[in-house]
Amino acid sequence: MSGLGHTPDLLRPDVALDGFNTLRLPARAAWFARVEDVDGLRAVLDDPRVAGLPRFVLGGGSNLVLNGDFPGLVLQVAFHGRSKIFEDEEAHYVKAGGGENWHDFVRWTLEQGWGGLENLSLVPGTVGAAPVQNIGAYGLEMAEFFYSLRAYDLETGKTVGFDKADCHFGYRDSFFKQGGAGRYLIAGVTFRLPKRWVPRTGYADVARALAEAGIAQPTPLQISDAVIQVRQAKLPDPAVLPNAGSFFKNPVVSAEHHARLLADYPAMPSYPQPDGQVKLAAGWLIEQAGWKGRVLGPVGCYARQALVVVNHGGASGAHVAALRAAVCAEVLNTFGVELEQEPVTLGMLSPLS
Ligand code: NAP
């Protein structure tokens, strides 16, 4: 009984979100709707039962920390479809619905012979979530091959187009995490995949996997296979050990700060940035601070990659917040470096956070 003619009722009250976040934290949404198109979305938003309530747009739930029940409407994006929409001399333009699984989309592009996104294989989540945090891995950021997106503006009810400049992409960051946070539902994204393909094999783990396989001149699919192999060896499968991928961003420090740290920690990995600052590896800092494989209640830092926070069973958002606070304090104390959480938090922040 949505009250809107023949539109099926998509709204469900009091829905458990445990199965909708890869950290498997418990929380309930006052209202939940899985939306497959703009008509369905409009019907849900026009429903008087959810008028005035806060809204949250959910993708794959793989970059999300749930901290208590949500008293509003959760919109699960299920816009599907993928196709090549255009081709010119230089590139293929490929579009996918915001609800498409990211990895499936990447593999599909590679199977069509369109290289480019292979380094981002097996990144969890959806196509619509990819621009929000400008997903990146093994020397490639999504922004590089991003062309445009269409989003539904939850404030005005209009569909809006964004080109690359509009999105203000940064390191694991975009307009959709800053000024536009919470306002848009990303319905579809278009990528521009250049026909002149350049392999990106600079990251040590990927180079090693290719060398071990005896591949000197890899194809995009072979790089994808290598990335999959590395990720599966190093990162926990959320279906087996719940997690939200990298839990902390890699911090960037001044050249002076870096020089001071290097004097004390000559083996510290560091990566100079074009602006003169230096990127540090958060996972290494956490490991040195003694948190690799360590637990705090039901949560902990993964034994094979300290950057990943894992739920060993029965954790709540408060447990995750407590671990975050403890790890941040220890890294700050040891290195004078402030860590920043990568996943989005939904819900009331506990006093521990
Ligand atoms: P890693 O190889 O242990 O390296 C640690 C960090 O050093 C990485 O985070 C990476 O920064 C940086 N790094 C390594 N080699 C580099 C190079 N040649 N040039 C510049 N920076 C370099 O990293 P990992 O944890 O196994 O992750 C591998 C890649 O997958 C990384 O790019 C990582 O960001 C990405 N990843 C992302 C998530 C996520 O949830 N967002 C989860 C897992 C892995 P960058 O992170 O800036 O690349």
Boltz pocket constraint, residues with backbone or C-beta under 6 A from the ligand:
constraints:
  - pocket:
      binder: B
      contacts: [[A, 136], [A, 137], [A, 138], [A, 139], [A, 202], [A, 203], [A, 204], [A, 205], [A, 234], [A, 235], [A, 244], [A, 245], [A, 246], [A, 247], [A, 250], [A, 269], [A, 271], [A, 280], [A, 281], [A, 282], [A, 283], [A, 305], [A, 307], [A, 342]]
      max_distance: 6.0
